[in-house]
């Protein structure tokens, strides 16, 4: 961004009592240095703290553990008393002091969208990792300035934070009205690889870090359609002038975290389209557009429309809500569905993605033990701290929430005779809650459907959200001319969504990794052949019926055996050679793909090119 381009984003400078100065302290030691200057003339003591979690990612992460050293001094560089009182909180003695500087270093080597990272390729940080909160002054405005990285003169800085005075590389001064606004603006330091465009008078910018070799023109063209769809869905009253996609490219990475005026993405660099590229839609690139769609949808649905519990979150401890199935689930429905309606993928491609979602839920044994409301409430521990038994014990509020959204969409369309759809619910949420900054109550969906639309879905919601009964997606899809087809999986990597000409013959029901020595168990599904015979995580199967598995395929060998017979497995468990007997069982029909049986019935729902309509 040059001086001329940046002028339209400059805001009037505010008088503040807080000023953060950030610089790269050491690339090789992965350290950021922060100096927080505090006008403390009105206080005898102040409390400083760093959040334990970041909004949008519901797990205690204890960001303060990355503060390497911290001290305080006055303008004459005299030491000031700063006492740590718990894992994330300090008390600052301000008596007879007009100004104090708190100086600290932050270790940054978490390559994720949730924390902070720094090496010679790029730097990235969320405010929850960098900026200590002065608790007694968190509602006051604050300035932030960034110092250029002298040893990397080509680096620029990218953030959606409001700007007051900048160099052409983005260094200079920014400001925020309060602490919660401050931590809503992640920052990227990188050489510039970017695309820019404008939709509905909003300037969009996508910045890539980590080595990009991609068809940026195509990404820009497709991203315009994605953001255009969401802006059309919610209307033009999104009060922002600039939005930033920060995209960190890695090998095999995937993730995203939403913010009010930007999002942080992590993605596999090899899955982006390269030049020259035709208009085919590879699976990996489709996943990238879906990720962009998901995170930009959160600009409304999470960052502005939000559960009442998150209206003023306590970032020092868990904040519980039963509503995550509405927020992550609905977004997980719209992320792929929006690609169809924007004309980026075909209906066949969309049904493949939906078939994968349905397959994931069908295979999830935990869906019969935990409701999606319980999954939302227990996100802090059970969902975000999954182990090898998670698939048997919990259900994903992303996955099941998306299927509930699908069912609701089809039910609303049917019962209102096409007058309403889930779009109507989203627009109501935005108009009456997001745009007015009112948090949603737990029964918000029942309220909207009953009181605003006259569509009674109470019985369905009670079943879908608060019980573990199976969702009626098969019947609902049949009403719009789409058939749910079942088959057995074709292999360990089969995610569903497509018909298969080579399905497995026998059940194994475990996730495994093939190694030169054999097959290492990663996860065991409940009530499958692997669990019945006693297999456990980290077991290394080296032989079946006396045959070494080094050059053989486990599932192929099982397929040769008769149902109701037994296979002898030789394996290593914690360094000991043991033997187990695997019951040979038919492969279950645990994989879904979808077929259109009536185009006339489906055309109202499967509507590619909706954006242009």
C-alpha positions as CSV (number, residue, x, y, z in Angstrom):
1,X,0.0,0.0,0.0
2,X,1.5,3.3,-1.0
3,X,1.0,6.7,0.6
4,X,-1.8,7.7,-1.8
5,X,-3.7,4.5,-1.4
6,X,-3.5,4.5,2.3
7,X,-5.0,8.0,2.8
8,X,-8.6,6.9,2.5
9,X,-8.1,4.5,5.5
10,X,-6.6,7.1,7.8
11,X,-8.7,8.0,10.8
12,X,-8.6,11.1,13.1
13,X,-5.9,10.6,15.7
14,X,-7.3,10.2,19.3
15,X,-5.8,11.3,22.5
16,X,-4.8,8.2,24.4
17,X,-3.1,7.1,27.6
18,X,-1.8,3.9,26.2
19,X,0.7,3.4,23.4
20,X,2.1,0.0,22.3
21,X,5.3,-0.1,20.3
22,X,6.1,-3.4,18.5
23,X,9.2,-4.5,16.8
24,X,10.9,-7.7,15.7
25,X,13.5,-8.3,18.4
26,X,15.1,-11.5,16.9
27,X,14.3,-13.6,13.9
28,X,16.5,-16.5,14.9
29,X,15.1,-16.5,18.5
30,X,11.6,-15.9,17.2
31,X,11.0,-12.9,19.5
32,X,8.8,-9.9,19.2
33,X,9.5,-6.9,21.6
34,X,6.7,-4.8,22.9
35,X,6.9,-1.6,24.8
36,X,3.7,-0.4,26.5
37,X,3.8,3.2,27.5
38,X,1.1,4.0,30.1
39,X,-0.1,7.4,31.3
40,X,-0.8,6.3,34.9
41,X,-1.0,9.7,36.6
42,X,-4.5,8.9,37.9
43,X,-3.7,5.5,39.3
44,X,-1.8,4.2,42.3
45,X,-1.9,0.6,41.0
46,X,-2.7,-1.0,37.7
47,X,-3.5,-4.6,36.7
48,X,-1.9,-6.0,33.5
49,X,-3.1,-9.3,31.9
50,X,-2.9,-11.3,28.8
51,X,-5.9,-13.4,27.6
52,X,-6.1,-17.1,28.1
53,X,-8.0,-17.7,24.9
54,X,-8.7,-16.0,21.6
55,X,-12.3,-15.3,20.4
56,X,-13.4,-17.9,17.9
57,X,-11.2,-20.7,19.2
58,X,-12.7,-22.1,22.3
59,X,-9.8,-23.6,24.3
60,X,-7.6,-22.2,27.1
61,X,-4.2,-21.6,25.5
62,X,-2.5,-19.5,28.2
63,X,-0.8,-17.1,25.8
64,X,1.1,-15.5,28.7
65,X,3.4,-18.6,28.8
66,X,5.2,-17.1,25.8
67,X,6.3,-13.9,27.6
68,X,10.0,-14.5,28.0
69,X,10.9,-11.6,30.1
70,X,9.1,-8.5,31.4
71,X,10.1,-5.3,33.3
72,X,8.8,-1.8,34.0
73,X,10.5,1.5,34.3
74,X,9.8,5.2,34.5
75,X,11.0,7.8,31.9
76,X,14.3,8.1,33.7
77,X,14.8,4.3,33.3
78,X,14.4,3.7,37.0
79,X,12.9,0.3,37.8
80,X,9.3,0.2,38.8
81,X,7.7,-2.6,40.9
82,X,5.9,-5.1,38.7
83,X,4.7,-8.3,40.5
84,X,3.2,-11.3,38.9
85,X,0.1,-12.5,40.8
86,X,-1.0,-15.5,38.6
87,X,-0.2,-17.2,35.3
88,X,-1.4,-14.3,33.2
89,X,-1.7,-11.3,35.5
90,X,0.7,-8.6,36.9
91,X,0.3,-5.7,39.4
92,X,2.1,-2.5,38.5
93,X,2.9,0.0,41.2
94,X,2.1,3.5,39.8
95,X,2.3,5.7,43.0
96,X,3.8,9.1,42.3
97,X,4.4,8.2,38.6
98,X,3.1,10.0,35.7
99,X,4.3,7.6,33.0
100,X,5.6,4.1,33.1
101,X,6.9,1.8,30.3
102,X,6.3,-1.9,30.5
103,X,8.7,-3.8,28.2
104,X,8.5,-7.5,27.4
105,X,9.5,-10.1,24.8
106,X,7.1,-12.6,23.3
107,X,8.3,-15.9,21.9
108,X,6.5,-16.5,18.6
109,X,6.9,-20.0,17.0
110,X,3.3,-21.3,16.9
111,X,2.6,-21.7,13.2
112,X,-1.2,-21.4,13.4
113,X,-3.9,-18.8,13.0
114,X,-4.4,-18.6,16.8
115,X,-1.2,-17.4,18.2
116,X,2.1,-15.8,16.9
117,X,4.9,-16.9,14.6
118,X,8.2,-15.4,13.4
119,X,10.9,-16.7,11.2
120,X,12.8,-15.4,8.1
121,X,9.8,-16.1,5.8
122,X,7.2,-14.0,7.6
123,X,5.9,-12.9,11.0
124,X,2.4,-13.2,12.2
125,X,0.7,-12.2,15.5
126,X,-2.7,-12.0,17.0
127,X,-3.3,-9.2,19.6
128,X,-4.1,-11.8,22.2
129,X,-0.5,-12.9,22.0
130,X,1.2,-9.5,21.8
131,X,-0.8,-6.9,23.7
132,X,-1.0,-6.9,27.5
133,X,-4.3,-5.5,28.7
134,X,-4.4,-2.7,31.2
135,X,-7.5,-3.9,32.9
136,X,-8.5,-0.6,34.5
137,X,-8.1,1.2,31.1
138,X,-9.3,-1.4,28.7
139,X,-12.2,0.7,27.5
140,X,-9.9,3.6,26.6
141,X,-8.5,4.3,23.1
142,X,-4.9,3.2,22.4
143,X,-2.2,3.8,19.8
144,X,-0.1,1.1,18.3
145,X,3.1,1.6,16.3
146,X,5.3,-0.8,14.4
147,X,9.0,-0.4,13.8
148,X,10.5,-1.5,10.4
149,X,12.6,-4.7,10.4
150,X,16.0,-3.4,9.4
151,X,17.5,-6.7,8.4
152,X,14.5,-7.4,6.1
153,X,13.9,-4.2,4.3
154,X,11.5,-5.8,1.8
155,X,9.0,-6.7,4.5
156,X,5.8,-4.8,4.7
157,X,3.2,-4.9,7.4
158,X,-0.5,-5.8,6.9
159,X,-3.3,-5.4,9.3
160,X,-6.9,-4.1,9.2
161,X,-6.3,-1.9,12.2
162,X,-7.4,1.7,11.8
163,X,-4.4,3.8,10.6
164,X,-3.3,7.3,11.6
165,X,0.1,7.8,10.0
166,X,2.0,5.2,7.9
167,X,5.0,4.7,5.7
168,X,4.5,3.2,2.3
169,X,5.4,-0.2,3.8
170,X,2.6,0.0,6.4
171,X,4.9,0.9,9.3
172,X,3.8,3.7,11.5
173,X,0.9,4.4,13.8
174,X,-2.5,2.8,14.2
175,X,-5.2,3.2,16.8
176,X,-8.1,1.3,18.4
177,X,-11.0,2.5,20.5
178,X,-10.6,-0.2,23.2
179,X,-8.8,-3.4,24.0
180,X,-11.4,-5.8,22.5
181,X,-11.1,-3.9,19.2
182,X,-7.3,-4.0,19.5
183,X,-7.2,-7.9,19.6
184,X,-9.5,-8.1,16.6
185,X,-6.7,-7.1,14.2
186,X,-4.1,-9.8,13.5
187,X,-0.8,-8.5,11.9
188,X,1.4,-9.9,9.2
189,X,5.0,-9.0,8.4
190,X,6.0,-10.3,4.9
191,X,7.2,-9.5,1.4
192,X,4.2,-8.4,-0.6
193,X,2.3,-11.0,-2.7
194,X,-1.2,-9.7,-2.8
195,X,-4.4,-9.1,-4.8
196,X,-6.9,-6.2,-4.4
197,X,-10.4,-5.7,-5.5
198,X,-13.6,-3.8,-4.6
199,X,-17.1,-5.0,-4.0
200,X,-20.0,-2.9,-2.8
201,X,-17.6,0.0,-2.0
202,X,-15.5,-2.2,0.3
203,X,-11.9,-2.6,-0.5
204,X,-10.6,-6.2,-0.2
205,X,-7.0,-7.3,0.0
206,X,-5.6,-10.8,0.1
207,X,-2.0,-11.1,1.2
208,X,0.0,-14.3,0.8
209,X,3.0,-15.3,3.0
210,X,5.2,-18.4,2.9
211,X,6.0,-18.6,-0.8
212,X,3.3,-18.3,-3.4
213,X,3.3,-19.7,-6.9
214,X,-0.3,-19.4,-7.9
215,X,-2.7,-17.9,-10.4
216,X,-3.5,-14.8,-8.5
217,X,-5.7,-13.5,-11.2
218,X,-8.0,-16.5,-11.0
219,X,-8.1,-16.4,-7.2
220,X,-9.1,-12.7,-7.4
221,X,-11.8,-13.5,-9.9
222,X,-13.2,-16.3,-7.8
223,X,-12.9,-14.5,-4.5
224,X,-14.9,-11.6,-5.9
225,X,-17.8,-14.0,-6.4
226,X,-17.5,-15.5,-2.9
227,X,-17.6,-12.1,-1.1
228,X,-20.3,-10.9,-3.5
229,X,-22.5,-13.8,-2.5
230,X,-22.2,-13.1,1.2
231,X,-22.8,-9.4,0.7
232,X,-25.9,-10.0,-1.3
233,X,-27.2,-12.5,1.2
234,X,-26.9,-10.1,4.2
235,X,-27.4,-6.8,2.4
236,X,-25.2,-3.8,1.9
237,X,-25.3,-2.4,5.4
238,X,-22.0,-3.9,6.6
239,X,-20.3,-0.9,8.0
240,X,-16.7,-1.5,7.0
241,X,-14.6,0.1,4.3
242,X,-11.7,-2.4,4.1
243,X,-11.3,-6.2,4.6
244,X,-8.1,-8.1,4.7
245,X,-7.5,-11.9,4.0
246,X,-4.1,-12.8,5.6
247,X,-3.1,-16.1,4.0
248,X,-0.1,-18.1,5.4
249,X,1.0,-20.8,3.0
250,X,2.6,-24.0,4.3
251,X,3.0,-27.6,3.4
252,X,-0.3,-29.4,4.1
253,X,-1.6,-26.7,6.4
254,X,-5.3,-25.8,6.8
255,X,-7.2,-23.5,9.2
256,X,-8.8,-20.2,9.6
257,X,-9.8,-17.7,12.3
258,X,-12.3,-14.9,11.8
259,X,-12.0,-11.3,12.9
260,X,-14.2,-8.2,12.5
261,X,-12.4,-6.7,9.6
262,X,-10.1,-9.5,8.5
263,X,-9.4,-13.2,8.7
264,X,-6.2,-15.3,9.2
265,X,-6.0,-18.3,6.9
266,X,-3.5,-21.2,6.7
267,X,-3.4,-23.4,3.6
268,X,-1.4,-25.8,1.6
269,X,0.5,-23.9,-1.0
270,X,0.5,-26.8,-3.4
271,X,-3.3,-26.9,-3.6
272,X,-3.6,-23.4,-5.1
273,X,-4.1,-23.1,-8.9
274,X,-0.9,-22.4,-10.8
275,X,-0.3,-20.7,-14.1
276,X,-1.3,-21.5,-16.7
277,X,-4.5,-23.0,-15.4
278,X,-7.8,-23.9,-17.0
279,X,-11.2,-23.4,-15.4
280,X,-11.3,-26.8,-13.8
281,X,-12.0,-26.9,-10.1
282,X,-9.4,-29.2,-8.3
283,X,-10.5,-30.5,-5.0
284,X,-7.7,-28.6,-3.1
285,X,-8.6,-25.2,-4.6
286,X,-12.3,-25.9,-3.9
287,X,-11.3,-26.4,-0.3
288,X,-9.4,-23.1,-0.3
289,X,-12.5,-21.2,-1.7
290,X,-14.6,-22.9,0.9
291,X,-12.3,-21.8,3.7
292,X,-12.4,-18.2,2.4
293,X,-16.2,-18.5,2.2
294,X,-16.4,-19.9,5.8
295,X,-14.3,-17.2,7.4
296,X,-15.8,-14.3,5.5
297,X,-19.3,-15.5,6.4
298,X,-18.2,-15.2,10.1
299,X,-17.8,-11.4,9.5
300,X,-21.6,-11.4,10.1
301,X,-22.3,-14.7,11.8
302,X,-20.0,-14.8,14.9
303,X,-18.2,-11.4,14.8
304,X,-21.4,-9.4,14.8
305,X,-24.3,-11.8,15.3
306,X,-23.1,-13.7,18.4
307,X,-24.5,-15.6,21.4
308,X,-25.3,-13.4,24.3
309,X,-22.6,-15.2,26.3
310,X,-20.0,-13.8,23.9
311,X,-21.2,-10.2,23.9
312,X,-18.7,-9.3,26.6
313,X,-16.4,-12.4,27.0
314,X,-14.2,-13.0,30.0
315,X,-10.9,-13.8,28.2
316,X,-9.3,-15.1,31.4
317,X,-11.5,-18.1,31.7
318,X,-13.9,-20.3,29.7
319,X,-17.2,-18.8,28.5
320,X,-19.8,-21.5,27.9
321,X,-22.5,-21.5,25.3
322,X,-24.9,-24.1,23.8
323,X,-25.1,-22.1,20.6
324,X,-22.0,-23.0,18.7
325,X,-24.0,-25.4,16.5
326,X,-25.8,-22.4,15.2
327,X,-22.7,-20.3,14.6
328,X,-20.1,-22.8,13.3
329,X,-22.7,-25.3,12.0
330,X,-24.7,-22.8,9.9
331,X,-21.5,-21.4,8.6
332,X,-20.3,-24.9,7.7
333,X,-23.5,-25.3,5.7
334,X,-23.1,-22.0,3.9
335,X,-19.4,-22.2,3.1
336,X,-19.8,-24.9,0.4
337,X,-23.4,-24.0,-0.5
338,X,-22.3,-20.4,-1.3
339,X,-19.8,-21.7,-3.8
340,X,-22.6,-23.4,-5.7
341,X,-24.8,-20.3,-5.6
342,X,-22.0,-18.1,-6.7
343,X,-21.5,-20.3,-9.8
344,X,-18.0,-21.5,-8.8
345,X,-18.9,-25.2,-8.5
346,X,-21.5,-27.4,-10.2
347,X,-24.4,-29.0,-8.4
348,X,-22.6,-32.4,-8.8
349,X,-19.5,-31.0,-7.0
350,X,-21.7,-29.5,-4.2
351,X,-23.5,-32.8,-3.7
352,X,-20.1,-34.5,-3.4
353,X,-19.2,-32.1,-0.6
354,X,-22.5,-32.6,1.1
355,X,-22.1,-36.3,0.8
356,X,-18.8,-36.0,2.6
357,X,-20.5,-34.1,5.5
358,X,-23.2,-36.8,5.7
359,X,-20.6,-39.6,5.6
360,X,-18.6,-38.0,8.4
361,X,-21.7,-37.8,10.6
362,X,-22.8,-41.3,9.7
363,X,-19.4,-42.8,10.8
364,X,-19.3,-40.7,14.0
365,X,-20.2,-43.1,16.8
366,X,-20.1,-40.2,19.3
367,X,-23.2,-38.7,17.6
368,X,-25.2,-41.4,19.5
369,X,-23.7,-40.3,22.9
370,X,-23.5,-36.5,22.8
371,X,-26.0,-34.0,21.6
372,X,-24.9,-31.0,19.5
373,X,-25.9,-28.7,22.4
374,X,-23.6,-30.6,24.7
375,X,-20.9,-30.5,22.1
376,X,-21.2,-26.7,21.9
377,X,-21.1,-26.4,25.7
378,X,-18.1,-28.7,26.1
379,X,-16.1,-27.3,23.2
380,X,-13.4,-26.1,25.7
381,X,-12.4,-29.6,26.6
382,X,-14.0,-32.4,24.6
383,X,-14.0,-30.9,21.1
384,X,-10.8,-28.9,21.3
385,X,-8.8,-31.5,23.2
386,X,-9.6,-34.6,21.2
387,X,-7.8,-37.9,21.6
388,X,-8.0,-41.2,19.8
389,X,-11.4,-42.0,21.3
390,X,-13.0,-38.7,20.3
391,X,-14.9,-40.2,17.3
392,X,-16.5,-42.7,19.7
393,X,-17.4,-40.2,22.4
394,X,-18.3,-36.8,20.9
395,X,-20.0,-35.1,18.0
396,X,-18.8,-32.1,16.1
397,X,-21.0,-29.0,16.3
398,X,-19.4,-28.0,13.0
399,X,-20.4,-31.2,11.2
400,X,-23.8,-32.0,12.8
401,X,-24.6,-28.3,13.0
402,X,-24.1,-28.1,9.2
403,X,-26.5,-31.0,8.7
404,X,-29.0,-29.5,11.0
405,X,-28.8,-26.3,9.0
406,X,-29.4,-28.3,5.8
407,X,-32.5,-30.0,7.4
408,X,-33.8,-26.6,8.6
409,X,-33.3,-25.1,5.2
410,X,-35.3,-27.8,3.6
411,X,-38.0,-27.9,6.3
412,X,-38.5,-24.1,6.2
413,X,-38.8,-24.1,2.4
414,X,-41.3,-26.9,2.5
415,X,-43.5,-25.7,5.4
416,X,-43.6,-22.1,4.1
417,X,-44.3,-23.2,0.5
418,X,-41.2,-21.5,-0.7
419,X,-41.8,-18.2,1.1
420,X,-38.9,-18.6,3.5
421,X,-35.6,-20.5,3.7
422,X,-32.6,-20.5,6.0
423,X,-31.6,-17.3,4.2
424,X,-34.6,-15.6,5.8
425,X,-33.3,-16.7,9.2
426,X,-29.8,-15.4,8.5
427,X,-31.2,-12.0,7.4
428,X,-33.4,-11.8,10.5
429,X,-30.4,-12.6,12.7
430,X,-28.4,-9.8,11.1
431,X,-31.1,-7.2,11.1
432,X,-32.4,-7.7,14.7
433,X,-29.2,-8.9,16.5
434,X,-26.0,-8.4,14.5
435,X,-26.7,-4.9,13.3
436,X,-28.1,-3.9,16.7
437,X,-25.3,-5.5,18.7
438,X,-27.7,-7.7,20.7
439,X,-26.5,-11.2,21.7
440,X,-28.8,-14.1,20.8
441,X,-30.5,-16.3,23.4
442,X,-30.3,-20.1,23.4
443,X,-33.8,-20.5,21.8
444,X,-33.2,-17.9,19.1
445,X,-33.9,-20.2,16.1
446,X,-37.3,-21.4,17.6
447,X,-38.2,-17.7,18.2
448,X,-37.4,-16.6,14.7
449,X,-39.3,-19.5,13.0
450,X,-42.3,-19.4,15.2
451,X,-42.8,-15.6,15.8
452,X,-41.4,-14.1,12.6
453,X,-42.2,-16.7,10.0
454,X,-44.9,-18.8,11.4
455,X,-43.0,-22.0,10.8
456,X,-43.1,-24.5,13.7
457,X,-39.9,-26.4,13.9
458,X,-39.9,-26.9,17.7
459,X,-40.1,-30.7,17.6
460,X,-37.3,-31.0,15.0
461,X,-35.0,-28.7,16.9
462,X,-35.6,-30.5,20.2
463,X,-34.7,-33.8,18.5
464,X,-31.8,-32.5,16.4
465,X,-30.2,-30.3,19.0
466,X,-30.9,-31.9,22.4
467,X,-31.1,-35.6,21.6
468,X,-28.8,-38.1,19.8
469,X,-31.5,-39.3,17.5
470,X,-30.7,-39.6,13.8
471,X,-31.4,-36.5,11.7
472,X,-34.1,-36.9,9.0
473,X,-31.9,-35.8,6.1
474,X,-32.7,-38.7,3.9
475,X,-36.5,-38.0,3.8
476,X,-35.9,-34.2,3.5
477,X,-33.5,-34.6,0.6
478,X,-35.9,-37.0,-1.1
479,X,-38.5,-34.2,-1.1
480,X,-36.2,-32.1,-3.2
481,X,-35.4,-34.9,-5.6
482,X,-32.1,-36.0,-4.2
483,X,-31.4,-39.6,-3.2
484,X,-29.1,-40.7,-0.4
485,X,-27.1,-43.7,-1.5
486,X,-25.1,-46.0,0.8
487,X,-22.0,-48.0,0.1
488,X,-19.0,-49.4,2.0
489,X,-15.8,-47.3,2.0
490,X,-13.2,-48.0,-0.6
491,X,-10.2,-47.4,1.7
492,X,-8.6,-45.7,4.6
493,X,-8.7,-42.3,2.9
494,X,-12.2,-42.5,1.5
495,X,-14.2,-39.5,2.7
496,X,-17.4,-40.3,0.8
497,X,-19.4,-38.1,-1.6
498,X,-18.7,-40.3,-4.7
499,X,-19.8,-43.6,-6.0
500,X,-17.1,-46.3,-5.8
501,X,-16.3,-49.1,-8.2
502,X,-14.0,-50.8,-5.6
503,X,-15.6,-50.8,-2.2
504,X,-14.0,-52.8,0.7
505,X,-15.4,-56.3,1.3
506,X,-14.5,-56.6,5.0
507,X,-14.9,-54.4,8.1
508,X,-11.8,-53.2,10.0
509,X,-13.1,-49.9,11.5
510,X,-9.8,-48.4,12.4
511,X,-7.7,-45.5,11.0
512,X,-4.2,-46.7,10.3
513,X,-0.9,-45.5,8.8
514,X,1.1,-47.8,6.5
515,X,4.7,-47.9,7.4
516,X,7.7,-50.0,6.1
517,X,7.2,-52.4,9.0
518,X,3.5,-52.8,8.8
519,X,0.3,-50.9,9.7
520,X,0.2,-48.6,12.7
521,X,-3.2,-48.0,14.4
522,X,-4.1,-44.4,14.9
523,X,-7.8,-44.6,15.9
524,X,-10.2,-47.5,16.6
525,X,-14.0,-47.2,16.0
526,X,-16.4,-48.5,18.5
527,X,-18.0,-51.9,17.8
528,X,-16.0,-52.6,14.7
529,X,-13.8,-55.6,14.0
530,X,-10.6,-53.8,15.2
531,X,-12.1,-53.0,18.6
532,X,-13.7,-56.4,19.0
533,X,-10.4,-58.1,18.6
534,X,-8.7,-55.7,21.1
535,X,-6.6,-53.5,18.8
536,X,-5.5,-50.1,20.3
537,X,-3.8,-46.9,19.3
538,X,-0.1,-47.3,18.4
539,X,-0.3,-51.0,17.8
540,X,1.9,-52.0,14.9
541,X,0.4,-54.9,12.9
542,X,3.3,-56.8,11.1
543,X,1.6,-60.0,9.9
544,X,-1.8,-61.5,9.1
545,X,-2.3,-65.3,9.3
546,X,1.5,-65.6,9.3
547,X,2.1,-63.4,6.2
548,X,4.3,-60.4,6.6
549,X,2.5,-57.2,5.8
550,X,5.6,-55.2,4.6
551,X,4.6,-55.6,0.9
552,X,1.0,-56.6,1.4
553,X,-2.1,-54.6,1.9
554,X,-4.0,-55.3,5.1
555,X,-7.5,-54.7,3.7
556,X,-6.8,-56.7,0.5
557,X,-5.7,-59.7,2.6
558,X,-8.8,-59.4,4.8
559,X,-10.9,-59.3,1.6
560,X,-9.7,-62.8,0.7
561,X,-11.1,-64.3,4.0
562,X,-14.6,-65.7,4.5
563,X,-17.1,-63.9,6.6
564,X,-17.4,-65.3,10.2
565,X,-13.8,-66.7,10.0
566,X,-11.0,-65.3,12.1
567,X,-7.7,-63.6,11.1
568,X,-4.6,-64.0,13.3
569,X,-2.7,-60.7,13.7
570,X,0.8,-60.5,14.9
571,X,1.7,-57.1,16.2
572,X,4.0,-55.0,18.4
573,X,2.5,-53.2,21.4
574,X,4.8,-51.1,23.4
575,X,7.8,-53.1,22.2
576,X,6.3,-56.5,22.9
577,X,5.2,-59.0,20.3
578,X,1.6,-60.2,20.9
579,X,-1.1,-62.0,18.9
580,X,-4.8,-61.1,18.5
581,X,-7.6,-62.7,16.6
582,X,-9.7,-60.4,14.3
583,X,-13.3,-61.4,13.5
584,X,-13.9,-61.3,9.7
585,X,-17.0,-59.2,9.2
586,X,-18.7,-57.7,6.1
587,X,-17.9,-54.1,5.5
588,X,-20.6,-51.8,6.8
589,X,-22.5,-49.4,4.6
590,X,-20.9,-46.3,6.2
591,X,-20.3,-44.1,3.2
592,X,-22.8,-41.7,1.5
593,X,-23.1,-40.2,-1.9
594,X,-26.0,-38.3,-3.4
595,X,-27.8,-38.5,-6.7
596,X,-30.4,-36.2,-8.3
597,X,-33.5,-38.1,-9.1
598,X,-35.7,-35.2,-10.1
599,X,-34.2,-32.0,-11.5
600,X,-37.6,-30.3,-11.3
601,X,-37.8,-30.9,-7.6
602,X,-34.2,-29.9,-6.8
603,X,-33.9,-26.8,-8.9
604,X,-35.3,-24.5,-6.2
605,X,-32.6,-25.6,-3.8
606,X,-29.7,-26.6,-6.1
607,X,-29.4,-23.2,-7.7
608,X,-26.0,-22.6,-9.3
609,X,-25.6,-19.0,-10.3
610,X,-27.9,-17.7,-7.6
611,X,-25.6,-14.6,-7.3
612,X,-26.5,-13.6,-10.8
613,X,-30.2,-14.0,-10.2
